[in-house]
Amino acid sequence: MDRTARIPRPPWSIARRLAVANLIGLLIITVILAAFSYAQTHQTVYAVERGNVLATAHLIAGEDRIREGFIAADPTAALQPLTTELAAQAEVDWVTFFGTDYSRVAHRDPAQNGTRYPDDLTEVLAGRDQVDTVATGPAGLSLRALVPVLAPAGEGTEVVGIVGVGHRVPELDIAVAAQIPRLFLGMGLIALLGLLGAALVGRYLDRTTHGLGPEELAHRFALLDTALHNVSEGMVLVGRDGELKLYNDRAAELLSLPPLGRTVRGEPGVTRLADLDLPEPLAGLMDSGRDARDELFTVPGRILVVNQHPTRSAGSRAVSGPDTVVTLYDRTEVQDMNRQLETTQSLTDALRAQTHEHGNRLHTVLSLLELGRLDEARGLLTTGVAAGTGPAGPAAAAQPGPLGPTGEPAVQALLAAKAAQARERGVRMDYRLELDSPTGFSTQDLVTILGNLVDNALDAAAHPTLRAPDRWVEAEAHTDSEWLILQVADGGPGPAPEDRERMFELGYSTKPAGPAGRGLGLALVRQTVIGLGGTVELALDSGTVLTVELPLPTPPPARATEGDRHDR
């Protein structure tokens, strides 16, 4: 194991990054402001000091004792005391006197007397002032004014000497004058307050982001977004103001929402509940924000199981309540699978019963043959063959056998299976199928309508309180002009008056709920019939009769055959 390997440090949180960014930004702003202030103050101070040293030099050069000192027999002795006296009076750093030959006549340092000035003094000797910025060693920069000294009055106007006045301008004084210390102190206080605010913001961000950094948040967002738009259930995030903040692709499919699967506040394409064509009960639930668990709602072509819960607070308190998360599950597919499973179970039970019955008959026929009773054996076999070709009862003569011609074989198979199921439940079921050609409707729609109607009729006719003559079901399918008529009747007592108006409502049933739930079959029938442009009616006439009328689809125009074209 490599002991030198280091555990990678976790990335900085958003709050820490913001705090560091603020400090760096504040430092940059402070440096820029300090540099700008220093430059402005430096320019101002040097302009003022330039005027001061020049005015001081003119005052000194205009004094009579200075003029007389330059023409005295010993200028050094006359002017040397004045170098310190005048410097103190004028509050300058030095005063120096130069002769016209560039030599220092009087200097604050007597050792410098008689030395030559190294720079050019031509302009000054010509009677013009000169101000220079010079370096004076460790003291820093200085401003130096050189002014010509004229001869005393009555002696002419010639230049007899030069006065030099200098004053140092320390950079520290300029910095103080520029308020740079105060500027840094103020910025330090602002930085301290900023750090305190960043700490408070950091606690809030750590609470709302659960301490995750930007990279982790981005990774989790990408993961959750991918999962959200690939789950089989529809998910919708409804805002407090009725705005659909987010929904996935499955929700868009189930609710016929705009194709955009992601909506964000303030951007074009924001969807609101008021703008959607949703059924009133479902829209009311989503707008109310209340808790809902496994509630059933119908939308065009579907039955949805809806759950709704408020979102968990992420550290902030909403003023008008939290958002709500709505999950949608399509119950229609499950219901179709349950119905197909029940039909398959019915066929299985019917085949099992027929196998058992045929076994008993074969044993009986074998016994009759052994006893030499050929006529009885032939009659029993003939009866068994007749019973296997179609349902017994008055309608049997008009009903083609299971292998006979029909325009809707799936419907015939369904009714045959339901007839077998009816016999198992002690119910007599007769059916008539008068469809010589396909109707144009999908097999799924026809099986949904007839299957649920027959199931409802069987439940009513198999009620244990009914007498044997009332335990019957009749089913019929035929065409009349441009309509397909589907009719199912049973000998049950029929729905009570208070139940007749609600028997087609989703989730409403007068029977106890089973594993697949109740109140779905007739709701599916009505929904399918309305979707096909038909009607469903209830009548009570010596039994309960449910009649469905569907307009036959208009057949496409037939294409002309080759023979037809030749005939023309």
C-alpha atoms as one frame of an Amber mdcrd trajectory, in Angstrom:
protein
   0.000   0.000   0.000   1.351   3.416  -0.973   1.575   5.440   2.220   2.515
   8.544   0.254  -0.822   8.602  -1.561  -2.941  11.487  -0.406  -6.668  11.503
  -0.069  -8.000  14.124  -2.493  -9.468  17.120  -0.795 -13.143  17.724  -1.354
 -13.877  20.688  -3.637 -14.649  24.021  -2.075 -18.255  24.780  -1.349 -20.113
  27.523  -3.184 -19.989  29.786  -0.131 -16.203  29.495   0.222 -15.697  30.174
  -3.445 -17.921  33.239  -3.263 -16.078  34.512  -0.168 -12.644  34.100  -1.808
 -13.900  35.708  -5.027 -15.276  38.671  -3.050 -11.990  39.131  -1.172  -9.949
  39.020  -4.365 -12.306  41.454  -6.052 -12.210  43.789  -3.049  -8.395  43.668
  -2.970  -8.162  44.500  -6.665 -10.584  47.423  -6.263  -8.625  48.691  -3.252
  -5.309  48.590  -5.105  -6.791  50.392  -8.097  -8.351  53.089  -5.916  -5.131
  53.513  -3.915  -3.046  53.847  -7.080  -5.468  56.378  -8.568  -5.598  58.412
  -5.342  -1.814  58.348  -4.994  -1.317  59.520  -8.572  -3.766  62.401  -8.135
  -2.283  63.436  -4.792   1.277  63.172  -6.107   0.461  65.493  -8.974  -1.271
  67.982  -6.681   1.462  67.998  -4.005   4.256  68.499  -6.527   2.372  71.352
  -8.169   1.909  73.096  -4.823   5.507  72.504  -3.702   6.834  73.746  -7.036
   5.067  77.033  -6.472   6.294  77.225  -2.869   9.983  76.721  -3.596   9.859
  79.097  -6.557   8.173  81.831  -4.503  10.636  81.300  -1.650  13.568  81.548
  -4.024  12.208  84.817  -5.483  11.757  86.304  -1.991  15.313  85.423  -0.995
  16.776  86.653  -4.288  14.964  89.983  -3.888  16.433  90.812  -0.460  19.053
  93.572  -0.436  21.352  91.746   1.940  21.530  88.851  -0.499  22.416  91.161
  -3.384  24.980  93.001  -1.289  26.429  89.731  -0.039  27.220  88.575  -3.605
  29.200  91.846  -4.326  30.911  91.902  -0.949  34.641  91.345  -0.645  34.029
  87.901   0.900  30.630  86.576  -0.381  31.033  83.312   1.517  31.426  85.014
   4.873  28.450  87.264   4.150  26.091  84.574   2.907  27.067  81.447   4.845
  25.044  82.305   7.989  22.008  82.950   5.865  21.867  79.363   4.465  20.483
  77.972   7.701  18.653  81.073   8.849  16.653  81.523   5.689  15.963  77.758
   5.374  14.471  77.749   8.858  12.412  80.884   8.240  11.076  79.666   4.893
  10.547  76.079   6.158  12.537  74.585   3.325  15.219  71.943   3.474  18.098
  73.958   2.152  19.186  77.286   0.693  22.367  77.425  -1.438  24.084  80.363
  -3.122  25.980  79.929  -6.417  28.339  82.249  -8.187  28.178  83.042 -11.879
  31.102  80.658 -12.378  28.981  77.660 -11.211  30.830  77.526  -7.869  28.999
  77.089  -4.570  29.480  80.342  -2.666  27.568  79.313   0.503  26.206  75.880
   1.316  24.586  74.432   4.421  27.576  72.092   4.503  30.634  74.360   4.570
  32.712  71.577   3.116  30.838  72.040  -0.155  31.792  75.698  -0.502  33.902
  76.316  -3.562  32.808  73.122  -5.342  31.355  73.367  -8.832  27.702  72.846
  -9.613  27.557  69.896 -12.017  24.491  70.855 -14.057  23.884  73.553 -16.645
  22.945  77.026 -15.315  22.863  78.863 -18.635  19.118  79.536 -18.478  19.359
  80.933 -14.955  22.306  83.183 -15.786  20.224  84.499 -18.665  17.652  85.728
 -16.129  15.098  82.884 -16.278  13.840  80.739 -13.393  14.446  77.019 -13.290
  12.652  74.352 -11.193  13.927  70.760 -11.180  12.995  67.478  -9.501  16.143
  65.996  -8.075  17.160  63.022  -5.983  18.802  63.833  -2.715  19.867  60.392
  -1.663  17.970  58.435   1.009  15.656  61.355   1.657  13.875  60.779  -1.592
  12.882  63.194  -4.304  13.096  66.973  -3.880  11.960  70.046  -5.751  14.700
  72.614  -6.398  14.186  76.190  -7.616  17.087  78.201  -9.096  16.494  81.965
  -9.377  19.003  84.641 -10.593  20.149  87.347  -8.135  20.512  90.792  -9.691
  22.910  93.499  -8.638  21.771  95.987  -5.984  19.857  99.072  -7.082  22.075
 101.551  -8.778  24.647  98.870  -9.594  23.024  97.721 -12.865  20.844  94.800
 -13.884  23.399  92.111 -14.357  23.149  88.700 -12.646  25.610  88.585  -9.766
  24.649  85.173  -8.388  22.074  82.408  -8.113  19.863  81.326  -5.217  18.918
  77.668  -4.949  16.032  76.612  -2.712  15.143  72.951  -2.237  12.452  71.066
  -0.396  12.084  67.283  -0.063   8.665  65.673  -0.761   8.604  62.263   1.014
   6.502  59.547  -0.655   5.067  58.697   2.740   3.676  62.201   3.081   2.056
  61.860  -0.329   0.546  58.523   0.688  -0.815  60.078   3.874  -2.207  63.013
   1.956  -3.837  60.581  -0.481  -5.732  58.927   2.438  -4.266  55.562   1.458
  -4.032  54.278   5.063  -7.650  55.217   5.664  -8.585  53.647   2.344  -6.970
  50.336   3.300  -8.481  50.509   6.759 -11.948  51.110   5.327 -11.541  48.330
   2.834 -10.348  46.066   5.636 -13.517  46.777   7.594 -15.591  46.134   4.470
 -13.715  42.852   3.928 -14.390  41.861   7.527 -18.088  42.590   7.131 -18.014
  40.749   3.808 -16.501  37.687   5.439 -19.146  37.797   8.140 -21.858  38.052
   5.493 -20.202  35.278   3.489 -20.234  33.074   6.569 -23.974  33.649   6.995
 -24.594  33.087   3.294 -22.387  30.008   3.488 -24.504  28.515   6.242 -27.633
  29.161   4.183 -26.095  27.690   1.019 -24.760  24.663   2.896 -28.241  24.097
   4.284 -29.996  24.483   0.925 -27.392  22.603  -1.138 -26.662  20.019   1.581
 -22.988  21.001   1.531 -22.474  20.001  -2.103 -20.079  21.838  -4.367 -20.934
  23.125  -7.855 -19.451  20.092  -9.599 -21.422  17.668  -7.408 -24.596  19.693
  -7.923 -24.065  19.687 -11.688 -23.408  15.937 -11.676 -26.502  15.197  -9.606
 -28.626  17.501 -11.733 -27.511  15.722 -14.907 -28.213  12.342 -13.293 -31.648
  13.310 -11.953 -32.624  15.084 -15.157 -31.754  12.010 -17.200 -33.675   9.760
 -14.814 -36.646  12.153 -14.716 -37.115  12.124 -18.459 -36.708   8.357 -18.814
 -38.977   6.980 -16.084 -42.202   5.273 -17.086 -44.329   7.441 -14.785 -45.304
  11.002 -15.512 -43.989  13.639 -13.115 -45.096  17.278 -12.917 -43.852  20.047
 -10.614 -46.677  22.545 -10.108 -45.848  25.963  -8.677 -47.880  27.839  -6.098
 -49.268  30.108  -8.813 -50.489  27.254 -11.006 -47.395  27.244 -13.191 -45.942
  23.971 -14.473 -42.301  24.511 -13.570 -41.115  21.109 -14.755 -42.532  17.974
 -16.309 -41.026  14.964 -17.993 -41.678  13.360 -21.352 -44.095  10.767 -19.966
 -46.235  13.468 -18.326 -46.307  15.375 -21.610 -47.576  12.213 -23.296 -50.223
  11.396 -20.683 -51.600  14.950 -20.355 -51.084  16.056 -23.988 -48.778  18.857
 -22.850 -46.605  20.884 -25.227 -43.657  18.890 -26.546 -41.205  20.926 -24.477
 -40.404  18.645 -21.517 -38.589  21.284 -19.486 -40.071  24.629 -18.523 -38.280
  27.299 -16.563 -39.766  30.335 -14.841 -39.542  33.489 -16.914 -38.644  31.848
 -20.211 -40.867  31.496 -23.280 -42.937  28.327 -23.290 -43.964  28.447 -19.625
 -47.102  26.350 -19.192 -49.905  27.132 -16.754 -52.782  24.956 -15.630 -55.284
  27.549 -16.805 -53.929  27.259 -20.360 -54.286  23.461 -20.548 -57.309  21.519
 -21.729 -57.360  19.141 -18.766 -60.508  17.547 -17.334 -61.944  19.707 -14.560
 -61.468  17.172 -11.712 -57.791  16.613 -12.522 -57.106  20.325 -13.057 -58.820
  21.105  -9.754 -56.659  18.606  -7.893 -53.410  19.938  -9.370 -54.429  23.526
  -8.648 -55.478  22.810  -5.054 -52.081  21.472  -3.963 -53.670  19.043  -1.500
 -52.327  15.588  -0.744 -53.695  12.846  -2.976 -52.920   9.141  -3.006 -53.901
   6.707  -5.764 -56.848   8.772  -6.975 -58.328   7.848 -10.371 -58.973  10.389
 -13.118 -59.949  10.090 -16.760 -58.287  11.908 -19.616 -59.046  11.312 -23.300
 -58.164   7.699 -24.013 -56.679   6.945 -20.604 -57.385   6.269 -16.935 -54.724
   7.762 -14.692 -53.728   6.967 -11.124 -52.627  10.280  -9.589 -50.540  10.967
  -6.484 -49.801  14.494  -5.297 -47.622  15.701  -2.428 -46.060  19.054  -1.461
 -42.334  19.455  -1.934 -40.012  19.308   1.035 -38.676  22.637   2.232 -35.028
  23.242   1.310 -34.312  25.715   4.072 -36.578  28.534   2.914 -40.110  29.190
   3.985 -42.560  29.767   1.206 -44.963  32.675   1.652 -47.991  31.090   0.020
 -47.254  27.392   0.458 -44.848  24.940  -1.159 -44.878  23.620  -4.703 -46.451
  20.228  -5.355 -45.137  17.146  -7.132 -47.697  15.186  -9.145 -47.004  11.636
 -10.311 -49.165  10.042 -12.993 -49.505   6.365 -13.771 -51.460   4.977 -16.722
 -53.983   2.474 -15.336 -55.459   1.739 -18.781 -52.674  -0.642 -19.761 -52.894
  -2.471 -16.444 -56.670  -2.748 -16.783 -56.331  -4.156 -20.301 -53.804  -6.699
 -19.057 -56.110  -7.703 -16.190 -59.009  -8.124 -18.581 -56.892 -10.201 -20.965
 -55.693 -12.277 -18.026 -59.267 -12.852 -16.897 -60.261 -13.853 -20.427 -57.330
 -16.255 -20.645 -58.228 -17.677 -17.234 -61.812 -18.126 -18.394 -60.677 -19.982
 -21.498 -58.379 -22.127 -19.396 -61.170 -22.967 -16.971 -63.513 -23.704 -19.867
 -60.996 -26.019 -21.517 -60.387 -27.735 -18.191 -64.111 -28.236 -17.683 -64.579
 -29.476 -21.263 -61.666 -31.877 -20.859 -63.187 -33.242 -17.694 -66.623 -33.468
 -19.327 -65.304 -35.159 -22.476 -63.384 -37.636 -20.326 -66.595 -38.585 -18.514
 -68.433 -38.937 -21.829 -65.701 -41.112 -23.315 -65.858 -43.414 -20.283 -69.623
 -43.574 -20.669 -69.383 -44.274 -24.430 -66.830 -47.017 -23.756 -69.117 -48.611
 -21.200 -72.083 -48.446 -23.607 -70.012 -50.051 -26.359 -68.943 -52.846 -24.013
 -72.596 -53.413 -23.161 -73.492 -53.523 -26.860 -75.738 -50.433 -26.645 -74.616
 -48.865 -29.924 -77.584 -46.542 -30.364 -77.152 -44.985 -26.912 -73.413 -44.531
 -27.530 -74.105 -42.926 -30.933 -76.668 -40.588 -29.394 -74.321 -39.526 -26.608
 -71.547 -38.759 -29.116 -73.950 -36.827 -31.330 -75.086 -34.736 -28.374 -71.472
 -33.998 -27.403 -70.555 -32.875 -30.933 -73.623 -30.621 -31.095 -72.775 -29.107
 -27.705 -69.232 -28.318 -28.836 -70.271 -26.442 -31.984 -71.951 -23.490 -30.271
 -73.886 -22.269 -27.277 -77.039 -23.953 -26.232 -80.288 -22.114 -26.083 -82.622
 -20.308 -28.392 -79.870 -18.191 -29.956 -77.731 -21.160 -30.898 -79.358 -21.724
 -34.245 -78.469 -18.246 -35.446 -74.907 -18.361 -34.030 -72.076 -19.628 -36.240
 -69.894 -22.164 -34.514 -66.451 -21.286 -33.182 -64.972 -22.265 -36.516 -67.693
 -20.640 -38.593 -67.315 -17.462 -40.705 -67.467 -14.069 -39.012 -66.113 -10.580
 -39.684 -64.726 -10.200 -36.150 -63.135 -13.506 -35.012 -61.652 -11.937 -31.879
 -65.118 -10.857 -30.733 -66.464 -14.369 -31.364 -63.602 -15.899 -29.366 -64.249
 -13.444 -26.533 -67.962 -14.286 -26.384 -67.182 -18.010 -26.516 -64.803 -17.626
 -23.590 -67.348 -15.580 -21.649 -69.993 -18.241 -22.344 -67.691 -20.884 -20.888
 -67.045 -18.670 -17.887 -70.794 -18.163 -17.477 -71.405 -21.910 -17.373 -68.755
 -22.205 -14.665 -70.631 -19.580 -12.630 -74.028 -21.166 -13.139 -75.254 -18.529
 -15.594 -76.882 -19.277 -18.920 -75.331 -17.092 -21.630 -76.649 -16.828 -25.183
 -74.979 -14.674 -27.809 -75.646 -13.739 -31.409 -72.928 -12.415 -33.741 -74.206
 -11.094 -37.076 -71.063  -9.540 -38.528 -70.248 -10.830 -42.009 -67.386  -8.396
 -42.634 -64.904  -6.383 -40.540 -66.470  -3.355 -38.920 -63.441  -1.090 -39.230
 -63.025  -0.669 -35.468 -59.885  -1.833 -33.725 -60.070  -5.223 -32.057 -58.905
  -3.692 -28.778 -61.802  -1.205 -28.694 -64.425  -3.854 -29.459 -62.999  -6.272
 -26.896 -62.841  -3.481 -24.304 -66.495  -2.545 -24.809 -68.014  -6.036 -25.075
 -65.709  -7.626 -22.515 -66.503  -5.093 -19.802 -70.236  -5.096 -20.571 -70.393
  -8.898 -20.398 -68.284  -8.979 -17.217 -70.655  -6.506 -15.594 -73.663  -8.532
 -16.726 -72.156 -11.792 -15.462 -71.518 -10.244 -12.047 -75.144  -9.124 -11.893
 -76.605 -12.437 -13.134 -74.409 -14.543 -10.834 -75.689 -12.832  -7.706 -76.427
 -15.556  -5.151 -79.872 -14.122  -4.297 -81.215 -14.601  -7.832 -83.408 -17.545
  -8.765 -82.205 -19.937 -11.490 -84.595 -18.548 -14.202 -83.099 -15.063 -13.673
 -79.500 -16.163 -13.996 -79.060 -15.397 -17.693 -77.042 -13.112 -19.955 -77.633
 -12.305 -23.625 -75.127 -10.570 -25.899 -75.671  -9.418 -29.459 -73.583  -7.634
 -32.105 -74.925  -6.569 -35.492 -74.874  -3.683 -37.948 -77.845  -1.479 -38.804
 -77.386   0.873 -41.740 -74.320   2.950 -40.788 -74.189   1.885 -37.141 -72.682
  -0.979 -35.169 -75.030  -2.112 -32.399 -73.616  -3.891 -29.355 -76.175  -4.993
 -26.783 -75.765  -6.905 -23.523 -78.686  -7.838 -21.252 -78.861  -9.732 -17.985
 -81.529 -10.962 -15.596 -80.105  -9.164 -12.602 -82.073  -6.647 -10.552 -80.373
  -3.678 -12.243 -78.869  -0.602 -10.617 -80.802   1.377  -8.036 -82.226   4.741
  -9.175 -79.600   6.654  -7.202 -76.805   4.610  -8.871 -77.935   4.944 -12.490
 -76.483   8.427 -12.938 -73.133   7.461 -11.440 -72.606   3.935 -12.723 -70.323
   5.181 -15.531 -68.187   7.339 -13.224 -64.591   6.346 -12.723 -64.038   4.553
  -9.420 -67.753   4.272  -8.570 -69.153   0.781  -7.959 -71.773  -0.879  -5.794
 -69.740  -4.091  -5.653 -66.855  -4.813  -3.264 -63.422  -4.039  -4.694 -61.278
  -6.897  -5.925 -57.515  -7.110  -6.476 -57.749  -5.007  -9.649 -60.101  -2.442
  -8.086 -63.672  -1.550  -8.973 -65.381   1.200 -10.902 -63.174   0.879 -13.988
 -65.027  -1.346 -16.462 -68.036   0.833 -17.266 -65.872   3.968 -17.119 -63.619
   2.403 -19.751 -66.682   1.534 -21.837 -68.019   5.086 -21.766 -64.594   6.576
 -22.437 -63.991   4.259 -25.419 -67.475   4.787 -26.833 -67.242   8.579 -26.586
 -63.811   8.444 -28.206 -65.344   6.536 -31.145 -68.190   9.047 -31.467 -70.899
   6.698 -30.188 -73.405   6.506 -27.348 -74.170   4.091 -24.521 -77.651   3.795
 -23.010 -79.159   1.941 -20.066 -82.659   0.450 -20.196 -84.636  -1.658 -17.703
 -87.043  -3.970 -19.546 -87.476  -7.481 -18.105 -83.822  -7.192 -17.188 -80.952
  -4.742 -17.464 -80.031  -3.816 -21.039 -76.958  -1.803 -22.036 -76.875  -0.715
 -25.679 -73.881   0.776 -27.440 -74.253   2.440 -30.854 -71.111   3.249 -32.811
 -70.996   5.007 -36.197 -69.288   2.750 -38.700 -66.051   4.237 -40.068 -66.347
   5.496 -43.637 -64.540   2.966 -45.855 -61.824   4.383 -48.135 -62.747   4.671
 -51.832 -62.038   1.424 -53.646 -59.224   1.473 -56.157 -60.102   0.655 -59.718
 -58.901  -2.778 -60.806 -57.147  -3.537 -64.047 -60.347  -5.065 -65.404 -62.339
  -1.976 -64.518 -59.898   0.206 -66.379 -60.211  -2.011 -69.437 -64.009  -1.866
 -69.254 -63.886   1.905 -69.348
